[in-house]
Amino acid sequence: MHSFRRDRPTRPKTKTIFHSSNNVSPRLLWLVVLGCSTAVLASTTTLTQAQSESTLRQAEQQLIQEYALPKAPARPPVYRPQRATPAPAKSAQPRSPKPAPRATTPAPAATRQVTRSQPPAPAATPRPRQAPRSNPATPIPVTENTAPPSQYVLEFNRSPVVGNRFRLQGIYSEGRLGFTRPRGWQVQSVKALIRFQHSPALFANRSNLTLRVNGTSVGSVPLNRKQSQIGSVLFDIPPNLIQNFNELTMVAQQHNSATCSEPNDQTLWTEILPDSKLIFNYTPQPVPINLSRYPYPFFDELSLDSNQIAYLLPQQMSETWLTAAARFQTSLGRFAEFRPIDTSLVESIDAVEGQRLVIIGTPEEQPALRNLDLPFAIAGNQVLDGNQDPLPEDVGVVMVTTTQDSGVPVLVATGNGTEGVTKAVQALVQSQNRKLATGQGMIVSQLTEAPTPGLRQWPRYLPERDSFELKDLATSNNQPFEDVTVRGSAAPPIEFDFRALPSDRFNRGNSMTLRYSYGPQVNPRTSAVEVLLDGVFIGGERLTSEQGEVRKTLNINLPENLITPTSKIQVAFRLHSKEPPDKCSGIVADQQLSGTVHADTSFHLNRETSVQIPDLKLLQAGYPFTAPQDLSSTAIVLPDTPSETDLLTMLEFSERMGRLSQAESVALQVYTAGTFPSQDQGKYHLVGIGTRQEFPFPEVFQAGGFFLSDVFSRAWGGGTVQALPDEDGVIKSIVSPWNRDRVVLALSAQTETGLERVRQILDKDPWFFQLQKDTVLISSNQQDPAAYDPEGYELKFLQSSPQRRIENASLLSKASRLLQEHWYLLPLGILGIAVVLYGITQTYLKRATVEDKK
């Protein structure tokens, strides 16, 4: 480190002489005053510079807290995946009787011991893996193929696009499927087994099925099966065509005549059977683990299977671990978005099989850290720096390593105190701090908390201001929307999200000014542009020029009742050429036809904040728990002794809120019932988790409407029944008894089996996005139903709690809404006004008659 010496400025020497005389000349007096001012200014300048240097030194000392780093190992840890393994079942066992406390030091009052469903496994004592002693310049052997070759089969029916039917219709038809190549795969060969069935009316010499991969044809087969027999063909795909993101295209050219085929003939069809598959032969490659690549390999966005995460349970359950694990799982949900994650809890490192292990906590809470080969030494339940001195308790440490056989990557967030553990996790959660991560380990000495966003600052939704342009909206890649051009007579519509905030209420006067242009050679008699909102036609006009327009404007009214948190706007160009198509082939030269939507398309909305709570339909957008988006207004409360199902439900809810939010940080809080501050009950939107007997907020089941009671009884609408057994899950939302502007969400059941079903509903998108009203009863006859199984769950929706409206609107708007919702009051109001006017008129007439008589 270079040392820079700053020379202090020399104070100017000023000699001032005062003469006590009445005959002092004005010129001399001004010189004396000027000299004194110069001296004072120089002194002030010197003092200011000294203060600035002192402040700078303090800032440097605060910014750079030097800790001795351990000697860098010769090679980073290398994760060697063995093969693709199926995801383990996520269901938890019913809660068993609570085991006796372990023979350890009693936990303080702020900590709780977790109830496990199985007896604890014996402590694993593997020998720590020694760092290899070699030259630091030795290259990492990432090309070693130590794992045996593996095979992975990807069936088409895993895609929602395929389902039970994938039909290609018409003379020329294309069908597309996307797939990824996981990181760490060295693909040896890829084969596509296509099973198909086609119409018996097809003419074999003119009909064929072609397979393309990323635009390159890899083979073709004639459609010559008789009597709709099932055909099967195996295509070899060159491995060099496989990229991270791939597109598989099936092209069917179909004719039912040797001369002329009718394009709209319904006998021109071919179906790709859902049991078609891609077969990968690959060799798993060693993966050097470095924090600069985080979240990989702990989360791989290219994985073909669910990413599997395992948390190592601490010896003593504390709020620090609960909050840190929930925040970390929330950040994983933001990484995943729509991709599945399987989460589990383990009691020892040996119990991890094919998962990515996450260890959170101090060395005292996680004694298994001593069995890992870590870049920072651990001795006496403390993390040591390079000089073998314990790190301060407010300093966090993030490390990556592998297990002894290098088969499981391990992420460690630790420290010598609770504050240090929290810092270590936040360094991975906050996107700005995550960019600084690199190496095998890092010390987090200082962490600047990201500011809390506003209640209405939702990045994936409409902007806060009422007037904005299309370029202010973001695409699926979180990039600003730009001009988009489509071509052809069958061009797909240009689609973009137009998602309103869940708390928005739209009045009349919403408009869209579409700015578009189109190319020449269109047939103005049959060509048009249309605008649709969620598939509903809301405006359009005919294209009028054969030469094409440079730019045109179309004003469209946006119906206030159609704009929702899931809305999409489609702009469709219906383009037709002046040249008629070939009657036999149905093909027309149409690539010269084009339409463009410009990014300066503008919108003006007339909206206000008005929402009714509780309403589980709002939970589909995360509201109100994701307002603000960093979850700083949300707290999860667990029983004092949380079971494994309680913890998994907490992680599942955190993950779901991460998928539904987008912010620089996560400020979610997790408590146990005994340590939750009573004065904060009205501060947060609360999420209670646990079976009815140990539910942290009994007020939820005493607030009227549907509630659970003792001895497996349930009541609603004045009726009470007892069910044996009661294995249904319950999701219920009420207005908070401690703050009328907050809600309390109950994730509960009479048994652990019912609570597990609640967790599964939070995990599976097709079921979660069905939630509505304020109470959901969940039943199932299966242990772990498939996400797309319509018979998997039975959901019953109840409206059992009174609702409250939260709004920020003018008096006139409130009156208008009241009349709209209670229209029957309008004739009563008119009648009442008429009666009042009649009474006033009669009184006036009586007075006038009396005066006339006088």
Protein Blocks (a to p, Z undefined) as FASTA:
>chain_A
ZZddddddddddddddddddfkbcfklmmmmmmmmmmmmmmmmmmmmmmmmmmmmmmmmm
mmmccdddddddfbdcddddfbdcddddfbdcdddddddddddddddfkbccdddfbdcd
ddddddcdddddddfklccdfkbcfbccddddddfklpmklmmaccdedjbdcddddddd
dehiacfbdcddddddddfkbcfklgccdddeehiafbdcddfbghhiacdddddddfkl
pcfbdcddddddddfbfkbccfklcklccdddfkbccddddddddddddfklpcbfkbcf
kbcbdcdddddddfbdcfklmmmmmmmmmmmmmmnmmaccdddddfbfklpghiacdded
dfklmmmlmmpccfbdceehiacdfkopacdfkbccddddddfkopaccdddddfbfklm
mmmmmmmmpmklmmmggcjbdcdfbccddddddfklcfkbccfbfbdcfklpccfkopac
dddddedjkbccdddddddcfkbccdehiacdddddddehiafklgccdddeehiafbdc
ddfbfnbpfbdcddddddfklpcfkbccddddddddfbdcdfklopacfklpccdddfkb
ccddddddddddddfklmmnopaklpcfkopmbccdddfbdcfklmmmmmmmmmmmmmmg
ccfbdcbdcddfklmcfklmmmpccddeddfklgcblmlmmngpjdddeehiaceehiac
dddddfbdcddddddfkbmkbccdddddfbfklmmmmmmmmmmmklmmmggcjbdcdddf
bfbdcfklmklpccddddfbdcdddddddfklmmmmmmmmmmmlmmmmmmmmmmmmmmmm
mmmmmmmmmmmmZZ
